[in-house]
């Protein structure tokens, strides 16, 4: 073995170690794994709904888009989804009930929101009770659109 091949090998090992470490951390975190089919459907629905409404509170439209069912995302691009969002700021959200029946999910919640439209300046926050339907696709829950059956 000449000096060039030894020098190249000594530079390759740290890169391989870092890559292996990153793969190990990702595997431990469950990155890229589908949801567990054994998890209680109601518990998973509560978890997904909570994540969705946290994204709504943050105004994270990219995360909200990820909660749309795969068939919806095949037809509606992220940019079209973002253009279609209203000007309502979610201030708080309390999930009051979660139920699953015949493969469909229902999440009942209490929202505090503020409409931020130029014609509604200085409106105080408002509260509302909401029933949101969810659909299970490939083992996970997604927000059910108004036009979905």
Residue pairs with C-beta under 8 A, 6 or more apart in sequence:
26 32
34 138
34 139
34 140
35 44
35 139
35 140
37 139
41 100
41 105
41 136
42 98
42 99
42 100
42 105
44 140
44 141
45 98
45 100
45 105
45 107
45 134
45 141
46 95
46 98
46 107
48 67
48 134
48 140
48 141
48 142
49 95
49 98
49 107
49 109
49 132
49 134
49 141
50 95
51 63
51 67
52 64
52 67
52 143
53 90
53 93
53 95
53 109
54 93
55 63
55 64
55 67
56 64
56 90
56 93
57 90
57 91
57 92
57 93
59 89
61 78
61 81
61 82
61 85
62 78
64 81
64 85
65 73
65 78
65 81
65 82
67 142
67 143
68 76
68 81
68 142
68 143
68 145
69 135
69 137
69 142
69 143
69 144
69 145
69 148
70 137
70 138
70 142
71 137
72 142
72 145
72 148
87 115
87 116
87 117
88 113
88 114
88 115
88 116
89 113
89 114
89 115
89 116
90 111
90 112
90 113
91 112
91 113
91 114
91 125
92 111
92 112
93 109
93 110
93 111
93 112
94 109
94 110
95 107
95 108
95 109
96 108
96 109
96 110
96 129
97 106
97 107
97 108
98 105
98 106
98 107
98 108
99 105
99 106
100 106
103 135
103 136
104 133
104 134
104 135
104 136
104 144
105 133
105 134
105 135
105 136
105 141
105 144
106 131
106 132
106 133
106 134
107 131
107 132
107 133
107 134
108 129
108 130
108 131
108 132
109 129
109 130
109 132
110 127
110 128
110 129
110 130
111 127
111 128
111 129
111 130
112 125
112 126
112 127
113 125
113 126
113 127
113 128
114 123
114 124
114 125
114 126
115 123
115 126
132 143
132 144
133 143
133 144
134 141
134 142
134 143
134 144
135 141
135 142
135 143
135 144
135 148
136 142
